[in-house]
Each structure stands twice: as C-alpha cells, then as structure tokens.
Amino acid sequence: ARACGIAGEAVSRGFANAQLLTLAAYDQIDRGNDAGALELARRARDEAPRSVDVQTVLALSQWRNGQLREALANYDLVLRQSPASTQQRFSKACVLEELGEIARATREFERVLNGNPNYLEAMAHLANLAVQRGDAKAAREYGTRLQARYPNSIPAALALAGADVEDG
C-alpha cells in the first residue's frame, strides 16, 4: 500500500513509466477512484502492452468500471501468459458470474479449486452457483466442505439451506 501511495504521488508530479502507473492505478483503486485507476492503467498499457502486471490492473480497473467484456478479454490475456495464476482465474470467474455466464463461471471456479483446494472464496461462489442452478447435490457438497473449515460460514449455511429447499 505504501509503494502504491508513493507511486501515485510520483505520477501526480509528472513521473511516469509502466511500473509507476500500475502501482498508481492500484492506489486509485484503494482510494475508490475507479475511473482514475482505469485512466492510469490505460496509460500503463500504452507503455508496456505485454506486461502481465499492467494487464492485470487494467482488467481489474475495467471490471470495477463495469467494462466486463473488456475485463474478461484482459484476464484471458493474463492467463495465457500466467496460466497458474489462481487469483487472476478467480477474478475472471467473478466477471463471468457477473455477466451471467454461470456455466463458464462454474468451470473457472472449479479450475481455481483444482489449483488451490483451500481457496474458500471460490468454494463459496461454487456453492452459491449450485444453489442458483438448483443442483442440491453440488450445493450440499460445497456447503459441507466450507462448513468443515469455517463452522460459522454464512455462505456454507446458505448453500446447505438452499440444498434443503431444493430437496423439499
């Protein structure tokens, strides 16, 4: 956070390169200035169009500004360069979920869990998506796994309740 703040200050004083712009974009995200983050991320892309770090902050900025299709395309670019990036795959899955592409989002969340079986946020999303699909078996499975790790987990309780409702 400190580095991002320093980068933001440097950019505001006229210094700019891809790394400074990327960090400054994260600083703007932290400050809730999503439009400012997007502008900085685009400038960073102009400086280093193939940089994974730049593409990542650009995708996040686009997502936060409601440019979901653009964000999805940039997450795909990032994942082509860094296919093992669990966090970026998770973000891509969240964008797909927001776009209503439930089957694709489910596959991406499952890929996140394949890479990191303890990624509880992905498990929570999968449980919720299973409830939305009316898949009581999957909702119960994910809900039970979540509850085993976090006994007071609200997503686990909701998934298990959804499975119970689905089962009548």
Secondary structure, DSSP 4 states (H G I P E B T S, - for coil): -HHHHHHHHHHHTT---HHHHHHHHHHHHHTT-HHHHHHHHHHHHHH-TT-HHHHHHHHHHHHHTT-HHHHHHHHHHHHHH-TT-HHHHHHHHHHHHHTT-HHHHHHHHHHHHHH-TT-HHHHHHHHHHHHHHT-HHHHHHHHHHHHHH-TT-HHHHHHHHHHHHHT-
